[in-house]
C-alpha cells in the first residue's frame, strides 16, 4: 500500500518539522501540504506514533493531518499533468538507497 498524507497545520515550526520528517523518510511532496510515500505497515505505525506526539490538539485545536492508504496499483495508473512523480518508486517497482 502507498500512503497519501495531507495536513493543515497552523504553526510554521511544526509544519516545517513534519515536512522535513516526511521528506527524510522518502515521501515525495506533490503539493505544499500533500505527500505520497510507500511505507511498510511497521514504518507507518512508527510514523503515526511520532506524529501523534508532535500534534497537540490542546495547543492547536484546528490542526489536521490525514493519511490515506491506497493500493500501489493506483499509483501506477494515476493520471499526471505537469511535472511527473517517480511512480516506479512509489508503486514499489524501484528501490532507492540513500547515503
N, CA, C and O atoms as a DFTB+ gen file, in Angstrom:
396 C
 N C O
     1  1       0.834      -1.187       0.000
     2  2       0.000       0.000       0.000
     3  2       0.879       1.250       0.000
     4  3       1.939       1.292       0.624
     5  1       0.415       2.239      -0.702
     6  2       1.051       3.553      -0.697
     7  2       0.235       4.448       0.224
     8  3      -0.918       4.149       0.536
     9  1       0.835       5.535       0.650
    10  2       0.142       6.462       1.533
    11  2       0.140       7.860       0.923
    12  3       1.149       8.334       0.401
    13  1      -1.010       8.496       1.005
    14  2      -1.137       9.911       0.674
    15  2      -1.364      10.609       2.005
    16  3      -2.318      10.300       2.719
    17  1      -0.501      11.536       2.333
    18  2      -0.581      12.249       3.606
    19  2      -0.794      13.720       3.293
    20  3      -0.105      14.299       2.453
    21  1      -1.762      14.314       3.983
    22  2      -2.008      15.741       3.789
    23  2      -2.386      16.362       5.125
    24  3      -2.969      15.714       5.994
    25  1      -2.037      17.644       5.263
    26  2      -2.269      18.302       6.545
    27  2      -2.633      19.762       6.391
    28  3      -2.442      20.375       5.341
    29  1      -3.162      20.293       7.473
    30  2      -3.407      21.722       7.636
    31  2      -2.908      22.039       9.042
    32  3      -3.627      21.840      10.021
    33  1      -1.688      22.529       9.138
    34  2      -1.025      22.800      10.411
    35  2      -0.778      24.301      10.525
    36  3      -0.178      24.902       9.633
    37  1      -1.234      24.904      11.610
    38  2      -1.130      26.358      11.771
    39  2       0.291      26.843      12.060
    40  3       0.738      27.818      11.455
    41  1       0.999      26.189      12.962
    42  2       2.310      26.668      13.409
    43  2       3.390      26.369      12.367
    44  3       3.584      25.217      11.979
    45  1       4.088      27.415      11.916
    46  2       5.132      27.260      10.905
    47  2       6.200      26.254      11.327
    48  3       6.593      25.400      10.532
    49  1       6.670      26.347      12.564
    50  2       7.751      25.471      13.028
    51  2       7.323      24.005      13.012
    52  3       8.084      23.140      12.576
    53  1       6.136      23.730      13.474
    54  2       5.641      22.353      13.488
    55  2       5.424      21.848      12.062
    56  3       5.763      20.710      11.739
    57  1       4.863      22.695      11.226
    58  2       4.632      22.317       9.830
    59  2       5.955      21.975       9.141
    60  3       6.035      20.994       8.401
    61  1       6.976      22.769       9.380
    62  2       8.302      22.510       8.802
    63  2       8.913      21.225       9.344
    64  3       9.531      20.461       8.602
    65  1       8.740      20.992      10.627
    66  2       9.272      19.783      11.250
    67  2       8.634      18.529      10.650
    68  3       9.322      17.547      10.371
    69  1       7.341      18.569      10.460
    70  2       6.633      17.431       9.864
    71  2       7.060      17.243       8.413
    72  3       7.309      16.118       7.982
    73  1       7.144      18.330       7.660
    74  2       7.555      18.249       6.255
    75  2       8.954      17.652       6.138
    76  3       9.185      16.773       5.308
    77  1       9.884      18.121       6.961
    78  2      11.253      17.596       6.939
    79  2      11.275      16.105       7.248
    80  3      11.995      15.344       6.602
    81  1      10.495      15.692       8.224
    82  2      10.423      14.273       8.599
    83  2       9.924      13.438       7.421
    84  3      10.509      12.403       7.101
    85  1       8.861      13.877       6.787
    86  2       8.291      13.126       5.675
    87  2       9.279      13.008       4.516
    88  3       9.416      11.936       3.926
    89  1       9.960      14.091       4.189
    90  2      10.934      14.054       3.102
    91  2      12.115      13.145       3.445
    92  3      12.624      12.433       2.579
    93  1      12.549      13.168       4.703
    94  2      13.666      12.306       5.141
    95  2      13.346      10.826       5.011
    96  3      14.228      10.031       4.688
    97  1      12.092      10.442       5.256
    98  2      11.758       9.025       5.226
    99  2      11.282       8.564       3.847
   100  3      10.851       7.422       3.689
   101  1      11.360       9.455       2.846
   102  2      11.117       9.038       1.479
   103  2       9.805       9.452       0.853
   104  3       9.500       9.040      -0.266
   105  1       9.021      10.259       1.550
   106  2       7.794      10.752       0.927
   107  2       8.155      11.764      -0.149
   108  3       9.165      12.459      -0.042
   109  1       7.345      11.844      -1.163
   110  2       7.524      12.841      -2.205
   111  2       6.454      13.905      -2.041
   112  3       5.266      13.606      -1.916
   113  1       6.898      15.147      -2.045
   114  2       5.956      16.260      -1.908
   115  2       5.304      16.496      -3.266
   116  3       5.993      16.731      -4.259
   117  1       3.979      16.434      -3.307
   118  2       3.288      16.670      -4.565
   119  2       2.515      17.987      -4.552
   120  3       2.003      18.425      -5.582
   121  1       2.436      18.601      -3.398
   122  2       1.831      19.918      -3.236
   123  2       2.344      20.424      -1.898
   124  3       2.932      19.636      -1.157
   125  1       2.159      21.673      -1.549
   126  2       2.740      22.214      -0.322
   127  2       2.454      21.369       0.917
   128  3       3.343      21.193       1.750
   129  1       1.272      20.857       1.054
   130  2       0.947      20.080       2.250
   131  2       0.376      18.705       1.907
   132  3      -0.414      18.135       2.660
   133  1       0.800      18.183       0.738
   134  2       0.352      16.858       0.300
   135  2       1.577      16.056      -0.117
   136  3       2.414      16.526      -0.888
   137  1       1.667      14.826       0.410
   138  2       2.816      13.956       0.171
   139  2       2.339      12.562      -0.200
   140  3       1.251      12.137       0.190
   141  1       3.178      11.851      -0.968
   142  2       2.912      10.459      -1.288
   143  2       4.141       9.662      -0.882
   144  3       5.273      10.068      -1.144
   145  1       3.906       8.519      -0.239
   146  2       5.009       7.680       0.196
   147  2       4.648       6.209       0.118
   148  3       3.514       5.830      -0.175
   149  1       5.657       5.398       0.390
   150  2       5.489       3.955       0.343
   151  2       6.141       3.368       1.594
   152  3       7.333       3.062       1.605
   153  1       5.338       3.218       2.642
   154  2       5.848       2.683       3.896
   155  2       5.270       1.299       4.156
   156  3       4.130       1.001       3.800
   157  1       6.078       0.471       4.780
   158  2       5.573      -0.822       5.248
   159  2       4.742      -0.569       6.494
   160  3       4.836       0.498       7.102
   161  1       3.927      -1.549       6.877
   162  2       2.992      -1.406       7.998
   163  2       3.698      -0.926       9.276
   164  3       3.216      -0.015       9.949
   165  1       4.839      -1.544       9.604
   166  2       5.570      -1.171      10.819
   167  2       6.070       0.276      10.737
   168  3       5.988       1.021      11.713
   169  1       6.586       0.667       9.573
   170  2       7.076       2.033       9.395
   171  2       5.932       3.038       9.534
   172  3       6.094       4.103      10.131
   173  1       4.789       2.686       8.982
   174  2       3.626       3.573       9.078
   175  2       3.178       3.717      10.524
   176  3       2.841       4.815      10.965
   177  1       3.172       2.619      11.261
   178  2       2.797       2.662      12.679
   179  2       3.747       3.564      13.452
   180  3       3.310       4.369      14.274
   181  1       5.043       3.433      13.193
   182  2       6.037       4.272      13.871
   183  2       5.861       5.741      13.517
   184  3       5.966       6.610      14.382
   185  1       5.592       6.022      12.231
   186  2       5.370       7.407      11.814
   187  2       4.149       7.985      12.517
   188  3       4.188       9.113      13.008
   189  1       3.077       7.225      12.565
   190  2       1.862       7.701      13.233
   191  2       2.117       8.012      14.706
   192  3       1.601       8.998      15.233
   193  1       2.905       7.178      15.364
   194  2       3.231       7.421      16.774
   195  2       4.026       8.715      16.930
   196  3       3.767       9.496      17.846
   197  1       4.989       8.945      16.042
   198  2       5.776      10.185      16.100
   199  2       4.908      11.408      15.845
   200  3       5.010      12.414      16.546
   201  1       4.057      11.308      14.839
   202  2       3.193      12.442      14.507
   203  2       2.186      12.731      15.621
   204  3       1.851      13.887      15.880
   205  1       1.714      11.686      16.270
   206  2       0.775      11.842      17.387
   207  2       1.400      12.669      18.507
   208  3       0.727      13.480      19.143
   209  1       2.697      12.455      18.740
   210  2       3.405      13.215      19.780
   211  2       3.608      14.674      19.376
   212  3       3.642      15.560      20.231
   213  1       3.740      14.921      18.086
   214  2       4.005      16.279      17.596
   215  2       2.758      17.158      17.590
   216  3       2.824      18.346      17.904
   217  1       1.634      16.571      17.233
   218  2       0.409      17.349      17.047
   219  2      -0.389      17.354      18.346
   220  3      -0.962      16.343      18.752
   221  1      -0.410      18.512      18.980
   222  2      -1.076      18.669      20.272
   223  2      -2.415      19.377      20.074
   224  3      -2.447      20.589      19.862
   225  1      -3.521      18.630      20.142
   226  2      -4.832      19.254      19.908
   227  2      -5.211      20.298      20.954
   228  3      -6.067      21.144      20.695
   229  1      -4.590      20.252      22.123
   230  2      -4.884      21.270      23.141
   231  2      -4.263      22.607      22.764
   232  3      -4.852      23.664      22.987
   233  1      -3.058      22.547      22.186
   234  2      -2.364      23.776      21.812
   235  2      -2.898      24.346      20.496
   236  3      -3.087      25.555      20.361
   237  1      -3.136      23.457      19.532
   238  2      -3.636      23.881      18.226
   239  2      -4.843      23.021      17.855
   240  3      -4.695      22.034      17.134
   241  1      -6.020      23.377      18.333
   242  2      -7.203      22.534      18.131
   243  2      -7.668      22.420      16.680
   244  3      -8.454      21.528      16.357
   245  1      -7.199      23.303      15.802
   246  2      -7.634      23.260      14.405
   247  2      -6.687      22.493      13.494
   248  3      -6.978      22.325      12.309
   249  1      -5.550      22.019      14.025
   250  2      -4.600      21.269      13.203
   251  2      -5.208      19.956      12.749
   252  3      -5.933      19.292      13.491
   253  1      -4.894      19.595      11.504
   254  2      -5.404      18.351      10.936
   255  2      -4.289      17.673      10.154
   256  3      -3.495      18.338       9.489
   257  1      -4.231      16.346      10.235
   258  2      -3.306      15.556       9.436
   259  2      -4.022      14.249       9.111
   260  3      -4.542      13.571       9.997
   261  1      -4.037      13.913       7.841
   262  2      -4.736      12.707       7.398
   263  2      -3.792      11.842       6.588
   264  3      -2.950      12.353       5.850
   265  1      -3.932      10.540       6.722
   266  2      -3.178       9.592       5.908
   267  2      -4.186       8.656       5.248
   268  3      -4.989       8.003       5.914
   269  1      -4.119       8.614       3.943
   270  2      -4.992       7.759       3.165
   271  2      -4.137       6.671       2.525
   272  3      -3.203       6.976       1.783
   273  1      -4.445       5.417       2.802
   274  2      -3.713       4.319       2.182
   275  2      -4.428       3.912       0.901
   276  3      -5.648       3.757       0.869
   277  1      -3.638       3.744      -0.151
   278  2      -4.199       3.341      -1.433
   279  2      -3.351       2.213      -2.021
   280  3      -2.147       2.147      -1.771
   281  1      -3.970       1.334      -2.795
   282  2      -3.191       0.256      -3.424
   283  2      -2.130       0.835      -4.355
   284  3      -2.385       1.815      -5.054
   285  1      -0.950       0.236      -4.367
   286  2       0.143       0.749      -5.204
   287  2      -0.213       0.728      -6.685
   288  3       0.309       1.534      -7.456
   289  1      -1.097      -0.185      -7.095
   290  2      -1.507      -0.216      -8.499
   291  2      -2.159       1.099      -8.915
   292  3      -2.060       1.515     -10.070
   293  1      -2.827       1.749      -7.961
   294  2      -3.488       3.029      -8.254
   295  2      -2.458       4.113      -8.560
   296  3      -2.726       5.015      -9.354
   297  1      -1.272       4.032      -7.931
   298  2      -0.195       4.993      -8.210
   299  2       0.254       4.845      -9.659
   300  3       0.432       5.836     -10.367
   301  1       0.437       3.594     -10.096
   302  2       0.913       3.345     -11.466
   303  2      -0.066       3.852     -12.517
   304  3       0.350       4.251     -13.605
   305  1      -1.349       3.841     -12.210
   306  2      -2.350       4.242     -13.200
   307  2      -2.818       5.687     -13.029
   308  3      -3.724       6.137     -13.730
   309  1      -2.203       6.405     -12.105
   310  2      -2.601       7.786     -11.847
   311  2      -2.307       8.660     -13.069
   312  3      -1.264       8.519     -13.706
   313  1      -3.204       9.529     -13.374
   314  2      -3.018      10.494     -14.469
   315  2      -2.282      11.702     -13.915
   316  3      -2.622      12.210     -12.846
   317  1      -1.265      12.165     -14.651
   318  2      -0.459      13.295     -14.185
   319  2      -0.312      14.319     -15.305
   320  3      -0.081      13.967     -16.461
   321  1      -0.446      15.567     -14.949
   322  2      -0.168      16.675     -15.849
   323  2       0.921      17.506     -15.203
   324  3       0.964      17.607     -13.977
   325  1       1.791      18.095     -15.978
   326  2       2.885      18.867     -15.405
   327  2       4.022      17.956     -14.978
   328  3       4.212      16.885     -15.555
   329  1       4.770      18.367     -13.985
   330  2       5.938      17.607     -13.517
   331  2       5.493      16.245     -12.970
   332  3       4.702      16.192     -12.028
   333  1       5.985      15.155     -13.542
   334  2       5.553      13.826     -13.089
   335  2       6.249      13.380     -11.807
   336  3       7.334      13.857     -11.475
   337  1       5.607      12.456     -11.094
   338  2       6.198      11.813      -9.924
   339  2       6.954      10.578     -10.384
   340  3       6.760      10.099     -11.501
   341  1       7.810      10.070      -9.519
   342  2       8.503       8.813      -9.775
   343  2       7.568       7.674      -9.380
   344  3       7.662       7.137      -8.276
   345  1       6.673       7.313     -10.285
   346  2       5.668       6.306      -9.964
   347  2       6.271       4.917      -9.799
   348  3       5.691       4.080      -9.108
   349  1       7.426       4.648     -10.417
   350  2       8.078       3.347     -10.216
   351  2       8.471       3.172      -8.760
   352  3       8.254       2.108      -8.181
   353  1       9.046       4.207      -8.163
   354  2       9.427       4.128      -6.754
   355  2       8.192       4.038      -5.863
   356  3       8.128       3.204      -4.960
   357  1       7.219       4.899      -6.121
   358  2       6.046       4.971      -5.255
   359  2       5.115       3.769      -5.383
   360  3       4.269       3.545      -4.518
   361  1       5.266       3.003      -6.449
   362  2       4.444       1.801      -6.586
   363  2       5.212       0.550      -6.188
   364  3       4.709      -0.566      -6.318
   365  1       6.454       0.746      -5.695
   366  2       7.238      -0.388      -5.217
   367  2       8.000      -1.123      -6.296
   368  3       8.526      -2.207      -6.044
   369  1       8.075      -0.559      -7.502
   370  2       8.788      -1.221      -8.596
   371  2      10.256      -0.853      -8.674
   372  3      10.992      -1.437      -9.470
   373  1      10.703       0.099      -7.868
   374  2      12.098       0.531      -7.895
   375  2      12.522       0.818      -6.464
   376  3      11.808       1.496      -5.725
   377  1      13.669       0.311      -6.074
   378  2      14.212       0.592      -4.745
   379  2      15.187       1.756      -4.854
   380  3      15.826       1.967      -5.885
   381  1      15.281       2.508      -3.754
   382  2      16.189       3.646      -3.694
   383  2      17.039       3.484      -2.446
   384  3      16.543       3.137      -1.374
   385  1      18.336       3.742      -2.608
   386  2      19.260       3.662      -1.480
   387  2      19.811       5.055      -1.227
   388  3      20.401       5.663      -2.120
   389  1      19.623       5.566      -0.012
   390  2      20.118       6.893       0.357
   391  2      21.387       6.749       1.173
   392  3      21.478       5.863       2.023
   393  1      22.379       7.617       0.924
   394  2      23.615       7.631       1.719
   395  2      23.680       8.879       2.533
   396  3      24.642       9.085       3.272
